[in-house]
Amino acid sequence: MTFRSVLLPCCGSLVALVFASHAWAQTSGSPAQGGAPAAARLGTVTVSAKRSVTLEDVSSGITVLSHEELESAGVRSVTDLGRVIPGFSADRRGNSAYTGLSLRGLAPLDYYTPSVVVYVDGVPQDASLMEQSLSKVERIEVLKGPQGTLYGKNAYAGVINIVTKKPGNTMSGYVKTTVAKLGQGGEAHIASPLIKDHLYASITARGFHRSAQSDYIPAGLDKYDDGRDQHMSGRLRYAPVGGPLDIGLGFGYDKTIEKNIFFKTMDDVKKRKANAKYGSFDLSDDIRRHVHSASLDIGYDFGTVALKSITGLQKRNHNRRIIRKESEAQDSISQELRLAFNPEHIPVSGVAGVYGEHIDFKRKSSILRSKLKTKNYAVFGEATWEASDRLSVTAGGRYAHDVANIDYDYNDGTVTAIFRKDDSWGAFTPKAAVNWKWSEDLVQFASISRGYKAGGFNRTELRSGADSPYSPEKSWNYEMGLRSDFLDRRAHLSGSLFMTDIDNAQIYAGPVGQQALHNGGEARVKGAEVEARANLMAGLALSAGASVSNSKFTSGPNTGKKMPYTPEWSANTAISYYHDVPSLSGSLVPRLGVNWYGKSYMDENNKYAQGSYSLVNARLSYESEAITVSAFVDNLFDKAYRVNEFNAGDNAIQAGDGRNIGLEAIIRF
């Protein structure tokens, strides 16, 4: 299976169907649960991105997904977004604590330094919370490319901005339950006014048990890889109706208990027969993670100027056993102060802000004691000049200053390493972009921006202090694209060409158990992507996307090799049909989705690889205003595929989930 044989026919068929829909679509309406859309028009999308703008005004690649679109596609967590977003992948690498998110060929090689930053209501999330469950979500915005001029925390490859529903004067909520082969759980949410027109509150609770898929052969443990998640969060909001003040106080708690599973061969993956013994290594893994979080956001709207302060606190404890028992603890605090401006009678709008973050990390085992403190400070902003009704020009910049201090002691009885050091780095990263509106429904844009990943010290177990430090990675990013709405806004098409030139690429290399981040020369990513969706006929909806990227080291020890964890291409397509059933006061909605993935490598030497493969997901739902009941099958054909592979005296493979069949019910009030 090749890119040409799958991706191009997929996009060609989509475009043909979109244009053919003009002959069918005669009426307009809006899709809603409980009613079939009659050749519905696609709504206007507003993007926060630290400023409230329409999609047509954004000068970079972006995908915005509503709560209804996520629910229809069966997207339950951030890791499921690859079903609907081309060029995005989430490698779970065995468990949710080691999830790596990649966009456009830029993947994190260790999970402590993510390339993609996840925000929830303006608060950047801990690296161990990349696999966010999507509860009470209003919409998700995925911005591609460096976003350091818009967001406080540095975002090298992109941002996933999760916007949740704020409590208000209307009491609302839902109860959700899932019973499936690979897990069972429930979730409840309620939002209510406490003092009408002034004070509001919401609370969410969720529990989920992951059923075991695999047996451990040497240990004789049947169905070993089970796990469970627990989550609770709440929000108190003070926002007098009609007033300029909006204050939100939030809290959260997440608990995860699970295991890492390794296989020696792909045949073992198909049989789900895991193996704990790899030479001298015992990889039977047990992970327990607790995360406490709190946030305070204060907003004041002066009219043409809006001031926002966002404070985030997160405390993580992470205990694991792999080869030996280890514990990690991390405390972080972040503060962002942002000013958005849109003055009357002046064709300039923008945002400016300052950001600070302190992280205190500790790692301890029987042979290691490590403490790492980092401090990150930044000044950022960008402004857009509306030069005419058609032309707008954006310029921005960010200056970041990063400080790190490490205190490291290693002693395994034969090797001793003691390392103490301070270091700091700084960088200015500019951005420039232009937007040209050919018409109200056709926009073209081009941008150039600078990306920056700070240097630092490794948090992994090392036998030499000389291996600990690594230098900053920088990039130049170029993009040109367009967005178009047509057929009376019943169809939307967007596409981009992009290229990223990387200097001093940070790569994760070394023998098993001693891997560390190092700088490995230069690299280049070249690619293209396209997204489209259309409402065809009465009740028929189609979406599709495709991405191709060539990520390659261009100098250094891995010259000519492909960068790891980046599929050469990916594509997704889905079709849904809303069949109105008046006697049931709702609609029956079948949905079929297919995802294709190209070849990807698991290491910088390109020794281990996963070939191209496809996953099919199917769903049949009954939808009404108050109830949604769905039967679903994920990975319909039970495809076995790798997400990671390395050598630990023998091949060690981590695999994606097998077939999952289940039922899901949601009651809204």
C-alpha positions in Angstrom: 0.0 0.0 0.0 1.5 3.4 -1.1 0.8 7.0 -0.7 -0.2 7.3 -4.3 -2.5 4.3 -4.2 -4.4 5.4 -1.1 -4.1 9.1 -0.5 -4.6 10.6 -3.9 -7.7 8.5 -4.8 -9.2 9.4 -1.4 -8.8 13.1 -1.9 -9.9 12.9 -5.5 -13.1 11.1 -4.6 -13.8 13.6 -1.9 -13.4 16.6 -4.1 -15.6 15.0 -6.7 -18.3 14.3 -4.2 -18.1 17.8 -2.8 -18.7 19.4 -6.2 -21.4 16.8 -7.1 -23.3 17.8 -4.0 -24.2 21.1 -5.6 -26.8 19.2 -7.7 -28.3 17.6 -4.6 -28.3 20.4 -1.9 -31.4 22.5 -2.3 -32.3 23.5 1.2 -30.3 24.7 4.2 -30.5 24.2 8.0 -28.2 23.4 10.8 -27.2 19.9 12.1 -28.5 19.2 15.6 -28.8 16.1 17.7 -32.1 14.5 17.3 -32.6 15.8 13.7 -31.1 15.0 10.4 -29.4 18.0 8.7 -31.0 18.8 5.4 -28.0 19.6 3.3 -26.9 21.8 6.2 -24.7 24.8 5.9 -21.4 24.6 7.8 -21.4 27.1 10.6 -18.9 30.0 11.0 -16.1 29.0 13.3 -14.6 31.4 15.9 -11.1 30.6 17.2 -9.8 31.9 20.5 -6.1 31.4 19.9 -5.7 34.1 22.6 -7.8 36.4 20.3 -11.4 35.9 19.2 -11.1 35.7 15.4 -12.8 33.7 12.6 -11.1 30.8 11.0 -10.5 32.8 7.8 -8.3 35.3 9.7 -5.8 32.7 11.0 -2.5 32.7 9.1 -1.4 29.2 9.8 -2.7 25.6 9.6 -5.5 25.0 12.0 -8.3 22.5 12.7 -11.3 23.4 14.9 -13.6 20.6 16.1 -16.8 21.1 18.0 -18.1 18.8 20.8 -20.7 17.3 18.4 -18.0 16.5 15.8 -15.8 14.8 18.5 -18.7 12.8 19.9 -19.8 11.7 16.5 -16.3 10.5 15.6 -15.9 8.6 18.8 -13.0 10.8 19.9 -12.7 10.2 23.6 -9.2 11.5 24.4 -6.4 13.6 22.8 -4.9 10.4 21.5 -8.0 9.8 19.3 -7.6 13.1 17.4 -5.6 11.3 14.7 -8.9 9.9 13.5 -10.0 13.3 12.3 -6.8 15.4 12.0 -4.3 14.7 9.2 -0.6 14.9 10.1 -1.3 14.3 13.8 -0.3 11.2 15.6 -0.2 10.0 19.2 2.2 7.2 20.1 1.1 5.8 23.4 4.3 3.7 23.8 2.7 1.3 26.2 0.8 3.5 28.6 -0.7 7.0 29.0 2.3 8.3 31.0 4.5 8.0 27.9 2.3 9.4 25.2 4.1 11.4 22.5 2.1 13.8 20.3 3.5 14.8 16.9 2.3 17.3 14.2 3.7 17.6 10.7 6.6 15.3 11.1 7.8 16.8 14.4 7.7 14.3 17.2 9.0 14.3 20.8 11.7 11.8 21.3 11.3 11.7 25.1 8.1 12.6 26.8 9.7 15.2 29.2 10.2 17.6 26.3 6.9 17.6 24.3 6.9 19.3 20.9 3.1 19.8 21.0 1.7 21.7 24.1 -1.7 20.8 25.4 -3.8 23.6 27.0 -6.9 23.2 29.0 -8.8 26.5 29.4 -5.5 28.4 29.1 -3.4 26.3 31.4 -0.5 24.3 29.9 -0.6 20.7 31.0 2.1 18.5 32.6 4.0 16.3 30.1 2.5 13.2 31.7 -1.0 14.5 30.9 -0.7 14.5 27.1 -3.4 11.8 27.0 -6.3 14.0 28.1 -9.8 12.6 28.3 -12.2 15.0 26.6 -14.8 15.8 29.2 -17.3 18.7 29.0 -15.5 20.0 25.9 -16.9 22.9 24.0 -14.4 22.7 21.2 -10.8 21.8 20.4 -8.4 24.0 18.4 -5.3 22.4 16.9 -2.8 25.0 15.7 0.1 23.8 13.6 3.6 25.1 13.7 5.4 27.3 16.3 2.9 29.3 18.4 5.2 31.2 20.7 3.9 34.6 19.7 0.3 33.7 20.8 0.8 31.4 23.8 2.7 31.8 27.0 4.4 28.4 27.1 6.7 27.8 24.2 5.0 25.6 21.6 7.6 24.2 19.1 5.4 22.1 16.8 1.9 23.2 17.6 -0.8 23.6 20.2 -3.9 21.6 21.2 -6.2 24.1 22.9 -9.0 22.4 24.8 -11.9 24.8 25.6 -14.4 23.4 28.1 -17.9 24.6 28.7 -18.2 27.3 31.4 -20.9 27.1 34.0 -23.6 29.8 33.7 -27.2 30.6 34.6 -28.6 27.4 33.0 -28.4 24.2 35.0 -27.1 21.4 32.8 -25.3 18.1 33.0 -24.9 14.6 31.7 -24.3 11.0 32.8 -22.2 8.8 30.5 -21.4 5.1 30.7 -19.3 2.8 28.5 -19.2 -1.0 28.5 -16.7 -2.4 26.0 -14.3 -5.3 25.5 -11.3 -3.2 26.5 -12.8 -1.1 29.2 -15.7 -0.1 31.3 -16.4 3.2 33.0 -18.7 6.1 33.7 -18.6 9.9 33.9 -21.0 12.5 35.4 -21.0 16.3 35.1 -23.3 18.9 36.5 -23.1 22.7 36.1 -25.4 25.1 38.0 -25.8 28.7 39.1 -25.2 29.2 42.9 -26.2 32.9 42.8 -28.2 33.7 39.7 -26.5 36.2 37.4 -23.3 36.2 39.5 -21.8 32.9 40.8 -21.8 29.5 39.1 -20.1 26.1 39.6 -19.5 22.8 37.9 -18.1 19.4 38.9 -17.0 16.4 36.9 -16.2 12.8 38.1 -15.0 10.0 35.9 -13.8 6.4 36.5 -12.6 3.9 34.0 -11.2 0.4 34.2 -9.1 -0.8 31.3 -9.6 -4.5 30.7 -6.5 -6.7 30.1 -5.6 -7.8 26.6 -2.4 -9.8 27.1 -0.9 -12.7 29.1 2.7 -12.6 30.4 4.3 -15.9 29.3 7.3 -16.4 31.8 5.4 -15.1 34.7 2.3 -17.1 34.0 0.1 -14.1 34.6 -3.2 -14.2 32.6 -4.7 -10.9 31.4 -1.9 -8.9 33.1 -2.2 -5.5 31.4 -5.3 -4.1 33.1 -5.4 -0.6 34.6 -7.7 2.1 35.8 -8.2 5.8 35.7 -9.9 8.2 38.1 -10.6 11.8 37.6 -12.3 14.6 39.4 -12.4 18.3 38.5 -14.5 21.3 39.5 -14.8 24.9 38.6 -16.2 28.0 40.5 -16.9 31.0 38.4 -17.8 34.6 39.3 -19.0 36.5 36.3 -21.8 39.1 36.9 -24.1 39.2 33.8 -23.3 42.2 31.7 -20.2 43.0 33.7 -16.6 43.1 32.5 -15.2 40.8 35.2 -14.9 37.0 34.8 -13.0 35.0 37.5 -12.6 31.2 37.4 -11.1 28.9 40.1 -10.5 25.3 39.1 -9.2 22.2 40.6 -8.4 18.7 39.3 -7.2 15.3 40.4 -6.1 12.4 38.2 -5.0 8.9 39.2 -3.7 6.3 36.8 -2.6 2.7 37.6 -1.5 0.6 34.6 1.3 -1.6 33.2 3.7 -1.5 30.3 3.5 -4.5 28.0 6.3 -5.8 25.7 6.2 -8.5 23.0 9.1 -10.2 21.2 7.5 -10.7 17.8 4.6 -9.4 15.8 3.2 -13.0 16.0 3.2 -12.6 19.8 1.3 -9.3 19.4 -1.4 -11.0 17.3 -1.7 -13.7 20.0 -1.4 -11.1 22.8 1.4 -13.1 24.5 3.7 -10.7 26.2 7.2 -11.4 27.5 8.7 -9.9 30.7 12.2 -11.3 30.3 14.7 -9.7 28.0 18.2 -10.9 28.7 19.1 -9.5 32.1 16.2 -7.1 32.0 12.8 -7.8 33.7 10.5 -5.4 31.9 7.3 -6.3 33.8 6.2 -2.8 34.4 3.9 -1.2 37.0 3.0 2.5 36.9 1.1 4.6 39.4 0.6 8.3 38.8 -1.2 10.9 40.8 -1.6 14.5 39.6 -3.2 17.3 41.5 -3.9 20.6 39.7 -5.4 24.0 40.4 -5.9 27.1 38.3 -7.0 30.7 38.7 -8.0 32.8 35.7 -9.1 36.5 36.0 -10.3 38.4 33.0 -11.4 42.0 32.7 -12.9 43.4 29.5 -12.3 47.1 29.1 -14.0 47.2 25.7 -11.3 47.6 23.1 -8.7 46.0 25.5 -9.1 42.8 27.5 -6.7 41.8 30.3 -6.3 38.1 31.3 -4.3 36.5 34.1 -3.9 32.7 34.2 -2.2 30.9 37.0 -1.6 27.1 37.0 -0.4 24.7 39.6 0.4 21.0 39.0 1.8 18.5 41.4 2.7 15.0 40.0 3.9 11.8 41.7 4.9 9.0 39.4 6.0 5.6 40.7 7.0 2.8 38.4 8.8 -0.5 38.4 10.8 -1.5 35.3 14.1 -3.3 36.0 13.9 -1.6 39.4 11.6 0.6 41.4 11.7 4.3 40.6 9.8 7.4 41.7 9.4 10.8 40.1 7.9 13.9 41.6 7.3 17.2 39.8 5.9 20.5 41.1 5.2 23.2 38.5 3.7 26.7 38.7 3.0 28.9 35.6 1.8 32.4 35.3 0.7 34.2 32.2 -0.5 37.8 31.9 -2.0 38.7 28.5 -3.4 41.8 27.0 -5.6 41.5 23.8 -6.4 44.7 22.0 -8.8 45.6 19.1 -9.1 49.4 19.1 -12.0 51.1 17.3 -11.2 53.1 14.1 -7.7 51.7 14.0 -7.1 48.7 11.7 -4.6 47.0 14.1 -5.4 44.2 16.6 -3.3 41.9 18.5 -2.1 40.4 21.8 0.9 40.9 24.1 1.9 39.1 27.2 4.5 37.8 29.7 4.9 34.3 30.9 6.9 32.5 33.7 7.1 28.9 34.7 9.1 27.1 37.5 9.5 23.3 37.5 11.0 21.3 40.3 11.7 17.7 39.2 13.0 14.8 41.4 13.8 11.3 40.4 15.0 8.5 42.8 15.8 4.8 42.8 18.1 2.5 44.6 21.0 3.7 42.4 20.0 7.2 41.5 19.2 10.6 43.1 18.5 13.4 40.7 17.1 16.9 41.1 16.4 19.3 38.2 15.1 22.8 38.6 14.1 24.8 35.5 12.8 28.3 35.1 11.3 29.7 31.9 10.5 33.3 31.2 9.1 34.9 28.0 7.8 38.1 26.5 5.6 37.5 23.5 3.1 39.2 21.2 1.8 39.7 17.7 -0.2 42.3 15.9 -2.3 42.2 12.7 -2.7 45.2 10.4 -5.8 45.2 8.2 -4.2 47.0 5.3 -7.4 46.7 3.2 -10.6 44.7 3.0 -8.6 41.9 1.4 -5.1 42.2 2.7 -3.9 41.7 6.3 -0.3 41.5 7.5 0.8 40.0 10.8 4.1 40.4 12.7 5.1 39.0 16.0 7.9 37.9 18.2 8.9 36.1 21.4 12.0 36.4 23.6 12.5 33.4 25.9 15.0 32.9 28.6 15.5 29.5 30.2 17.5 28.5 33.2 18.3 25.0 34.5 20.1 23.6 37.5 20.9 19.9 38.0 22.1 17.9 41.1 22.8 14.3 40.0 24.2 11.3 41.9 24.4 7.8 40.3 26.0 4.7 41.9 25.2 1.2 40.7 28.1 -0.4 42.7 30.5 -0.4 39.7 30.0 3.0 38.2 29.7 6.4 40.0 28.6 9.6 38.4 28.2 12.9 40.3 27.1 15.9 38.4 26.3 19.5 39.4 25.8 22.3 36.9 23.8 25.4 36.1 23.2 26.7 32.6 20.9 29.1 30.7 19.8 29.8 27.2 17.9 32.5 25.4 16.4 33.1 21.9 14.3 35.5 20.0 11.8 33.9 17.6 10.0 36.2 15.1 6.9 35.5 13.0 5.5 37.2 9.9 2.4 36.3 7.9 0.1 37.7 5.2 -3.6 36.9 4.4 -5.2 37.6 1.1 -9.0 37.3 0.7 -9.8 36.5 -2.9 -13.5 36.6 -1.8 -15.5 36.1 1.3 -15.2 32.4 0.9 -11.6 32.0 -0.4 -8.6 33.0 1.7 -4.9 32.4 0.9 -2.1 32.8 3.5 1.7 32.5 3.8 3.8 32.6 6.9 7.4 32.3 8.2 8.2 31.7 11.8 11.1 30.7 14.0 10.8 27.7 16.4 12.9 27.1 19.6 13.3 24.2 22.0 15.4 25.1 25.1 18.5 23.2 26.0 18.6 21.4 29.3 19.8 18.4 31.3 18.6 14.8 30.9 16.2 13.4 33.4 17.0 9.8 32.6 19.4 7.4 34.3 22.9 8.0 33.0 26.3 6.7 34.0 28.3 9.8 33.0 27.6 13.4 33.8 29.1 14.4 30.4 26.0 12.8 28.8 23.5 15.0 30.7 23.5 18.4 29.0 22.1 19.1 25.5 21.8 22.4 23.6 18.8 24.2 22.2 17.1 23.1 18.9 16.0 25.9 16.5 14.0 25.8 13.3 12.7 28.0 10.5 9.2 27.2 9.5 7.6 28.1 6.1 3.9 27.6 5.2 1.6 28.5 2.4 -2.1 27.6 2.3 -5.7 28.3 1.5 -9.1 27.9 2.9 -12.4 27.9 1.0 -16.1 27.6 1.7 -18.3 26.9 -1.3 -21.6 25.4 -2.4 -23.4 28.0 -0.2 -21.1 26.9 2.7 -22.1 23.3 2.5 -18.5 22.4 1.8 -15.1 23.4 3.2 -11.7 22.8 1.8 -8.3 23.8 3.3 -4.7 22.8 2.4 -1.1 23.8 3.2 2.4 23.3 1.9 5.0 23.4 4.6 8.7 23.1 5.2 10.8 23.1 8.4 14.6 23.5 8.6 16.0 22.3 11.9 19.4 23.2 13.4 21.0 21.2 16.3 18.2 18.6 16.2 17.6 17.0 19.6 17.6 13.2 19.2 17.1 10.4 21.8 19.9 7.9 21.5 22.0 5.4 23.4 21.9 1.8 24.7 18.7 0.5 26.3 18.4 1.9 29.8 20.9 4.6 29.0 19.1 6.6 26.3 19.4 10.4 26.5 18.7 13.5 24.5 21.7 14.6 22.4 22.1 17.1 19.6 22.4 15.3 16.2 23.0 17.8 13.4 20.4 19.3 11.0 17.1 18.0 9.7 14.4 19.0 7.2 10.7 18.3 7.1 8.8 18.9 3.8 5.1 18.2 3.4 1.6 19.0 2.4 -1.8 18.4 3.9 -5.5 18.8 2.9 -8.7 18.7 4.9 -12.3 18.8 3.6 -15.8 18.3 4.8 -19.2 18.6 3.2 -22.8 18.1 4.0 -24.2 16.1 1.0 -27.8 15.6 0.2 -30.2 15.5 3.1 -28.5 14.0 6.2 -25.3 12.9 4.4 -22.0 14.2 5.8 -18.5 13.4 4.6 -15.1 14.4 5.9 -11.6 13.5 4.8 -8.0 14.6 5.2 -4.6 13.6 4.0 -1.0 14.5 5.0 2.4 13.6 3.5 5.7 14.6 5.1 9.4 13.8 4.4 11.3 14.1 7.7 15.0 13.5 7.3 18.3 14.2 9.0 20.4 16.2 6.6 23.7 16.3 8.6 25.3 14.7 11.6 25.6 11.0 12.5 22.2 10.1 11.1 22.5 11.9 7.7 19.9 10.5 5.3 17.9 8.7 7.9 14.3 9.4 8.5 13.3 11.1 11.8 11.5 8.6 14.2 7.8 8.4 15.1 6.7 10.3 12.1 4.5 8.4 9.5 5.5 9.2 5.9 1.9 9.9 5.2 -1.5 9.6 6.8 -5.1 9.9 5.6 -8.6 9.7 7.1 -12.1 9.6 5.7 -15.5 9.2 7.3 -19.1 9.2 6.2 -22.2 9.6 8.3 -25.8 9.6 7.5 -28.5 11.1 9.7 -31.8 9.2 9.3 -34.6 11.0 11.0 -37.0 8.7 12.9 -40.1 10.8 14.0 -41.5 7.9 16.0 -38.4 7.8 18.1 -38.1 11.6 18.4 -34.5 11.3 17.2 -32.1 10.1 14.5 -30.3 6.9 13.7 -26.7 7.8 12.6 -24.4 5.2 11.1 -20.8 6.3 10.8 -17.8 4.5 9.1 -14.3 5.9 9.4 -11.0 4.7 8.0 -7.5 5.8 8.8 -4.4 5.0 6.8 -0.8 5.4 8.1 2.4 5.2 6.1 5.7 3.7 7.2 7.3 5.1 10.3 10.6 4.3 12.2 11.1 3.8 15.9 14.7 4.9 16.2 17.1 7.4 14.8 19.1 4.6 13.0 16.0 3.4 11.1 16.5 -0.2 12.3 13.0 -0.7 13.6 9.9 0.2 11.6 6.2 -0.2 11.3 5.0 -0.6 7.8 1.9 1.1 6.4 -1.4 -0.1 7.8 -5.1 0.9 8.1 -7.6 1.0 10.9 -11.4 0.9 10.4 -13.8 2.2 13.0 -17.6 1.9 12.8 -20.4 3.4 14.9 -24.2 3.3 15.0 -25.9 5.9 17.2 -29.4 6.9 18.2 -29.3 10.6 18.9 -31.9 12.9 20.4 -31.8 16.1 22.4 -31.6 14.2 25.7 -30.1 10.8 24.9 -27.4 9.3 22.7 -26.9 5.6 22.6 -24.1 4.2 20.5 -22.7 0.8 19.5 -19.1 1.0 18.2 -16.3 -1.1 17.0 -12.7 0.3 17.0 -10.1 -1.4 14.9 -12.8 -3.5 13.2 -10.4 -6.0 11.6 -8.2 -6.3 14.7 -5.1 -5.0 13.0 -1.8 -5.6 14.9 0.7 -2.8 14.7 3.7 -1.4 16.6 3.9 1.9 18.4 7.5 1.3 19.6 10.3 -1.2 19.3 13.8 -1.5 20.6 16.4 -4.1 21.6 16.9 -5.2 25.2 18.8 -8.4 24.6 15.9 -9.3 22.3 13.3 -7.4 20.4 10.9 -5.5 22.6 7.7 -4.4 20.9 5.0 -2.2 22.2 1.7 -2.4 20.3 -1.5 -0.5 19.7 -4.9 -1.7 20.9 -6.7 -4.6 19.3 -10.3 -4.7 18.3 -12.7 -3.0 20.8 -16.4 -3.6 20.7 -18.7 -1.7 23.0 -21.8 0.3 23.9 -21.9 3.9 25.1 -24.9 5.8 26.5 -25.2 9.5 27.4 -28.1 11.1 29.1 -28.2 14.9 29.1 -30.2 17.3 31.2 
